[in-house]
Amino acid sequence: MPYVTPRQDTCREQTAQCLIKKFELSLCISSQG
């Protein structure tokens, strides 16, 4: 599912949160594998 921000003013914060979640998910996957 692609990550889309409806408003430009919150784009930076939401993108940062999205990247953090993706990073945590990748850590979880790598630690399990």
Secondary structure by P-SEA (a helix, b strand, c coil): cbbbbccccaaaaaaaaaaaaaaaaaaaaaaac
